[in-house]
Amino acid sequence: MLLRKILDFFFAILVDESRDVSCKEQLALVLRFVNKKGEVVEMFVGLRHVSDTSALTLKATIYDMLSKWNLSPTSIRGQGYDGASNMSGAFNGLKTLIMNETKSTYFIHCFAHQLQLALMFIAKNHTKVNDFFDAVSRLLNIIGSSYKRRDNLRKKQADKVMEALVEGELESGTGLNQEVGIKRPFDTRWGSHFSSLLNIKNIYSSICEVLEDLGKDNSDRDRKAEAIRILRLLKSYDFVFCLHLMVDILGVTDHLNTTLHRKDQDIVNAMNQVSSSKKAIQEIRDLGWEPLLRNVTLFCDKHDVRIMDMEDEYYDRFSRRRGSHVNNLHHYHVDVFKTVIDMQLQELNHRFNEANTKLLLCIACLCPRESFKAFDLDKLMEMATLYQQEFRTEYDLQILEVELKNYIKDVREDERFNQLKNVGELVKKMV
């Protein structure tokens, strides 16, 4: 009953499941709520062993844990999970099962993490992109695991920069031509893949030379064979094509990734950045094929990579059939370029869906900055319609509209609300 006393009526649930050291699946439940002082509080409720991690089992476990604290599932007003399909799946996920019973339990997840999951989706679900990132990982392993090979890469790249400066191909100056190496991206921070791929693209020839040297070294036959295999992958048209395509896509999302990781980020600005990124990726799909193909061709010419004749029949070396009945142009333009971008847009739309976007933009209308400049009566009334259990009739909405008009006049004229900066401060001040 202690939790029930400090907790107001509504709350959100934060749930995650993981295996402990004894390999037993454990579910952790945290409640997030606004206490009677107007303060946002997160309280760890407990751990519970679960026999399996299906959505039905997780839902039953959560409801049982809530009942121990005399809390009703009908009071849930928010959900937060990771991106696993059993958690946030659209059809049978835990999120959907709970929303089917309580319509106002909207799923809001960390924006930055949602972006990471959207980017990871392509790498895991498109065969050619998956093969590309596998090749990148193997490349980073073989060069990044040795100080000697990393030093050799830096030396080769420095020699190329000096040669280009002498021939006038590069300009010298403060901050220009800084040392570039390859660095391992973080799996949980897919924004870091952009800088990693960009570096590979910029020092591609030096990387190939290091692999060639390693392929001639007989002192380590295992490393020699691996270097030859990786060099063969790097010198393929598929690798170069995917390198340029992913640099273009991740280049759009890199700024969004940086924006979403800022702790002081404004909700409206964040949602606008998400929308802008979607439009930029759509623009790549509509207008980016010819520039991409031209850049890939120039890159292949420069680095002696065999260029595909786009009119030839595409040959899939992994297919049992000799021919694919489509030409190279169709394969790279439709099966790779358009498919990858469509998958990325679809996943971004799924992660940043319309209902959540609308809810967050409406909440932002309560921001007290600059004398409640963001206040928008129409959007706040629209938000009320998302909570049908609280505003069931037209009469309830009419009362709310009148109260909101009185509210905004009151707070704008009250000097105690002049210096507030966010909704959290506003809630505490109102209490």
C-alpha positions in Angstrom: 0.0 0.0 0.0 3.0 2.3 0.4 3.4 2.7 -3.4 -0.4 3.3 -3.7 -0.1 6.2 -1.3 2.7 8.0 -3.0 1.4 7.2 -6.5 -1.3 9.3 -8.0 -3.8 7.6 -10.2 -2.0 7.0 -13.5 1.5 5.6 -14.3 3.6 4.2 -17.1 5.4 0.9 -17.1 9.1 0.3 -18.2 9.8 -3.4 -18.8 12.9 -5.4 -19.9 13.8 -9.0 -19.7 17.2 -10.7 -19.6 19.0 -13.8 -18.5 20.8 -13.9 -15.2 24.1 -15.7 -14.5 22.2 -19.0 -14.0 20.6 -18.5 -17.5 17.1 -18.0 -16.1 14.9 -15.4 -17.8 14.2 -12.5 -15.5 11.6 -9.7 -16.0 12.3 -6.3 -14.5 9.4 -3.9 -13.9 9.8 -0.1 -13.3 6.9 2.3 -12.7 7.2 5.9 -13.9 4.7 8.4 -12.5 4.1 11.9 -11.2 3.9 12.1 -7.5 1.7 14.4 -5.4 4.4 17.1 -5.5 4.3 17.2 -9.3 7.7 15.4 -9.6 8.4 12.7 -12.1 9.5 9.5 -10.2 10.8 6.2 -11.5 10.5 3.3 -9.0 11.9 -0.2 -9.4 9.1 -2.6 -8.5 11.0 -5.9 -8.7 12.3 -8.9 -10.7 10.3 -11.9 -11.6 11.4 -15.2 -13.2 9.5 -16.0 -16.3 9.3 -19.5 -17.9 9.4 -18.0 -21.4 9.5 -14.5 -23.1 6.4 -14.7 -25.2 4.2 -11.6 -25.1 1.4 -13.5 -23.3 3.6 -14.7 -20.5 5.2 -11.2 -20.0 1.8 -9.6 -19.9 0.5 -12.1 -17.3 3.6 -11.6 -15.2 3.3 -7.8 -15.3 -0.3 -7.8 -14.4 0.4 -10.2 -11.5 3.2 -7.9 -10.2 0.9 -4.9 -10.4 -1.8 -6.7 -8.5 0.6 -7.3 -5.6 0.7 -3.5 -5.2 -3.0 -3.1 -5.7 -2.5 -1.3 -9.0 -4.9 -1.7 -11.8 -3.8 -2.2 -15.4 -6.5 0.3 -16.5 -4.4 3.0 -14.8 -1.5 2.4 -17.2 -0.9 5.4 -19.5 2.4 4.6 -21.1 4.7 1.7 -22.1 8.4 1.6 -22.6 10.3 -1.5 -23.9 13.2 -2.4 -26.1 12.7 -3.0 -29.8 12.4 -6.8 -29.6 9.4 -8.2 -31.6 7.9 -9.9 -28.6 7.8 -6.5 -26.8 6.8 -4.0 -29.4 5.5 -6.1 -32.2 2.5 -4.6 -34.0 0.4 -7.7 -34.0 1.2 -10.0 -31.1 3.7 -7.9 -29.1 3.3 -7.0 -25.5 2.6 -3.4 -26.4 -0.4 -4.4 -28.6 -1.8 -6.8 -26.0 -1.9 -4.1 -23.4 -3.3 -1.5 -25.7 -6.1 -3.8 -26.7 -7.3 -3.7 -23.2 -6.4 -0.1 -22.3 -6.4 2.1 -25.4 -4.5 5.0 -23.8 -1.4 3.0 -23.0 0.7 4.6 -25.7 4.1 3.2 -26.4 6.9 5.8 -26.2 10.5 4.7 -26.6 13.8 6.4 -26.5 14.1 8.2 -29.8 17.9 7.6 -30.2 17.4 3.9 -29.5 14.5 3.7 -32.0 16.8 5.2 -34.6 19.5 2.6 -33.8 17.0 -0.2 -34.1 15.7 1.1 -37.4 19.2 1.2 -38.9 20.1 -2.2 -37.5 16.9 -3.6 -39.2 18.4 -3.1 -42.7 21.8 -4.6 -41.8 20.1 -7.7 -40.5 17.2 -8.2 -43.0 18.7 -7.3 -46.4 21.1 -10.1 -47.6 23.5 -7.9 -49.6 23.7 -5.2 -46.9 24.2 -7.9 -44.2 27.0 -9.4 -46.3 28.5 -5.9 -46.7 28.6 -5.2 -42.9 30.0 -8.7 -42.3 32.9 -7.9 -44.7 33.4 -4.5 -42.9 33.5 -6.3 -39.5 36.1 -8.8 -40.8 38.1 -6.0 -42.3 38.1 -4.1 -38.9 39.1 -7.3 -37.1 42.1 -8.1 -39.3 43.5 -4.6 -39.4 42.3 -3.2 -36.1 43.6 -6.1 -34.0 47.2 -5.4 -34.8 49.2 -2.3 -33.9 51.7 -3.1 -36.7 49.0 -3.3 -39.4 47.3 -0.1 -38.1 50.7 1.7 -38.2 51.3 0.4 -41.7 47.9 1.7 -42.8 48.6 5.2 -41.3 52.0 5.3 -43.1 50.6 4.3 -46.4 47.8 6.9 -46.1 50.3 9.6 -45.0 52.5 8.8 -48.1 49.5 9.1 -50.4 48.6 12.5 -48.8 52.1 13.8 -49.3 52.2 12.6 -52.9 48.8 14.3 -53.6 50.1 17.6 -52.0 53.2 17.5 -54.1 51.1 17.0 -57.3 48.7 19.7 -56.3 45.7 17.4 -55.9 45.2 18.5 -52.3 45.4 21.8 -50.6 47.4 22.3 -47.4 46.3 24.4 -44.4 45.3 24.3 -40.8 42.9 21.5 -40.0 43.2 20.0 -43.5 44.5 16.4 -44.4 44.5 15.2 -40.8 45.5 11.6 -40.1 42.6 9.2 -40.8 42.4 5.5 -39.7 39.7 3.0 -39.4 37.8 2.6 -36.1 35.4 0.0 -34.9 31.8 1.2 -34.6 29.6 0.4 -31.6 26.8 -2.1 -32.3 24.5 -0.1 -30.0 25.4 3.2 -31.6 24.8 2.8 -35.3 25.5 6.5 -35.8 29.2 5.6 -35.4 29.0 3.4 -38.5 28.8 6.5 -40.7 32.2 7.8 -39.7 33.7 4.3 -39.9 32.3 3.7 -43.4 33.3 7.2 -44.5 36.9 6.5 -43.4 37.0 3.2 -45.3 35.8 5.1 -48.4 38.4 7.8 -48.0 41.4 5.5 -47.4 40.2 2.6 -49.5 43.3 2.3 -51.6 45.6 2.3 -48.5 43.5 -0.5 -46.9 43.8 -2.6 -50.1 47.5 -2.2 -50.0 47.8 -3.3 -46.4 45.7 -6.4 -47.2 47.9 -7.1 -50.3 51.0 -6.9 -48.1 49.4 -9.3 -45.6 48.4 -11.6 -48.4 52.1 -11.9 -49.3 53.2 -12.6 -45.8 53.9 -16.3 -45.3 54.6 -16.0 -41.5 50.9 -16.4 -40.6 49.0 -18.5 -43.2 45.7 -18.1 -41.5 45.9 -14.3 -41.5 47.2 -14.5 -45.1 44.2 -16.5 -46.3 41.8 -14.2 -44.5 43.4 -11.1 -45.9 43.1 -12.5 -49.5 39.4 -13.3 -48.9 38.7 -9.8 -47.5 40.6 -8.1 -50.3 38.6 -10.1 -52.8 35.4 -8.8 -51.1 36.6 -5.2 -51.0 37.5 -5.3 -54.7 34.0 -6.5 -55.7 31.4 -4.2 -57.3 28.9 -5.3 -54.6 31.1 -3.9 -51.8 31.7 -0.6 -53.5 28.0 -0.2 -54.3 26.9 -0.9 -50.8 29.6 1.3 -49.3 28.4 4.3 -51.3 24.7 3.5 -50.7 25.1 3.1 -46.9 27.3 6.3 -46.6 24.4 8.2 -48.3 21.7 6.7 -46.0 23.7 6.9 -42.8 24.9 10.4 -43.8 21.2 11.5 -43.6 20.6 9.8 -40.2 24.0 10.8 -38.7 22.8 14.4 -37.9 19.5 13.0 -36.6 21.4 10.5 -34.4 23.5 13.4 -33.0 20.4 15.5 -32.4 18.5 12.8 -30.6 21.4 12.1 -28.2 21.3 15.7 -26.9 19.9 15.8 -23.4 18.5 19.3 -23.9 16.7 18.4 -27.1 13.3 20.0 -27.6 10.5 17.6 -28.5 9.2 19.7 -31.4 12.7 20.1 -32.9 13.4 16.4 -32.5 10.2 15.4 -34.3 10.9 18.0 -37.0 14.4 16.4 -37.4 12.8 12.9 -37.8 10.4 14.2 -40.4 13.3 16.0 -42.3 15.4 12.8 -42.3 12.5 10.8 -43.7 12.1 13.4 -46.5 15.8 13.4 -47.2 15.9 9.6 -47.5 12.8 9.7 -49.8 14.6 12.3 -51.9 17.6 9.9 -52.3 15.1 7.2 -53.5 13.5 9.6 -56.0 16.6 11.4 -57.3 19.7 9.7 -56.0 20.0 6.7 -58.3 21.9 8.4 -61.1 24.3 10.3 -58.8 25.0 7.1 -56.9 25.7 5.1 -60.0 28.0 7.8 -61.3 29.9 8.0 -58.0 30.3 4.2 -57.8 31.6 4.1 -61.4 34.1 6.8 -60.8 35.3 5.1 -57.6 35.7 1.8 -59.4 37.6 3.4 -62.2 40.0 5.1 -59.7 40.6 1.9 -57.7 40.7 -0.7 -60.5 37.4 -2.4 -59.4 35.6 -4.3 -62.2 32.5 -2.4 -63.3 29.4 -4.3 -64.0 27.7 -4.0 -67.4 24.2 -3.0 -66.4 22.7 -4.7 -69.4 24.2 -8.1 -68.7 22.2 -10.7 -66.9 22.7 -10.6 -63.2 24.4 -13.7 -61.8 23.8 -14.7 -58.2 26.7 -17.0 -57.1 24.6 -18.3 -54.2 21.6 -19.3 -56.3 21.2 -22.9 -57.5 20.0 -21.5 -60.9 22.6 -20.2 -63.2 20.6 -17.2 -64.4 18.4 -14.8 -62.5 16.3 -13.7 -65.5 17.0 -10.0 -64.6 19.8 -7.8 -65.7 22.3 -6.0 -63.4 20.5 -2.7 -63.8 17.3 -4.2 -62.4 19.1 -6.0 -59.6 21.1 -3.0 -58.3 18.4 -0.4 -58.9 15.4 -2.3 -57.7 16.5 -5.2 -55.6 19.2 -3.3 -53.7 18.8 0.5 -54.0 15.1 0.9 -53.9 14.5 -2.1 -51.6 17.0 -1.0 -49.0 15.6 2.6 -49.0 12.0 1.4 -48.8 12.9 -0.9 -45.9 14.6 1.9 -44.1 11.7 4.3 -44.6 9.2 1.6 -43.6 11.1 0.9 -40.4 11.5 4.6 -39.6 7.7 5.1 -40.0 7.1 2.0 -37.8 9.4 3.3 -35.1 8.3 6.9 -35.3 4.6 6.3 -35.9 1.9 8.9 -36.4 0.1 8.4 -33.1 3.2 8.8 -31.0 4.4 11.8 -33.1 1.0 13.5 -32.6 1.0 12.8 -28.9 4.5 14.2 -28.3 3.8 17.3 -30.5 0.6 18.0 -28.5 2.4 17.6 -25.2 5.0 20.2 -26.4 2.1 22.7 -26.6 2.2 22.9 -22.7 5.8 24.1 -22.7 6.0 27.3 -20.5 9.0 28.9 -22.3 8.6 32.5 -23.5 5.3 33.1 -21.8 3.8 29.8 -23.1 4.5 30.7 -26.7 4.0 27.0 -27.8 0.4 26.9 -26.4 -2.0 25.6 -29.0 -5.6 25.1 -28.0 -6.5 23.0 -31.0 -3.6 20.6 -30.5 -4.4 20.2 -26.8 -8.0 19.4 -27.6 -6.8 16.9 -30.2 -4.6 15.3 -27.5 -7.7 14.9 -25.3 -9.3 12.8 -27.9 -6.5 10.3 -27.6 -7.6 9.7 -24.0 -11.1 8.5 -24.4 -11.4 7.1 -21.0 -10.9 10.5 -19.4 -12.9 12.6 -21.8 -15.8 10.3 -22.8 -18.4 12.7 -23.9 -18.7 15.9 -26.0 -19.7 17.7 -22.8 -16.3 16.7 -21.2 -14.4 18.1 -24.1 -16.5 21.4 -24.0 -15.6 21.8 -20.3 -11.9 21.1 -21.0 -11.9 23.8 -23.8 -13.3 26.4 -21.5 -10.8 25.5 -18.7 -7.8 25.6 -21.1 -8.8 29.1 -22.2 -9.0 30.2 -18.6 -5.7 28.4 -17.8 -3.6 30.1 -20.4 -4.9 33.6 -19.4 -4.1 32.8 -15.8 -0.6 31.5 -16.2 0.5 34.2 -18.6 -0.6 36.9 -16.2 0.9 35.2 -13.1 4.6 36.2 -12.6 5.3 33.0 -10.7 5.2 31.2 -14.1 7.5 33.6 -15.9 10.8 31.8 -15.5 9.7 28.2 -16.1 11.6 26.3 -18.9 9.9 22.9 -19.3 6.7 20.9 -18.6 8.3 19.3 -15.6 8.9 22.6 -13.9 5.3 23.7 -14.8 3.8 20.7 -13.2 5.7 21.2 -9.9 4.8 24.9 -9.9 1.1 24.2 -10.5 1.0 21.7 -7.5 
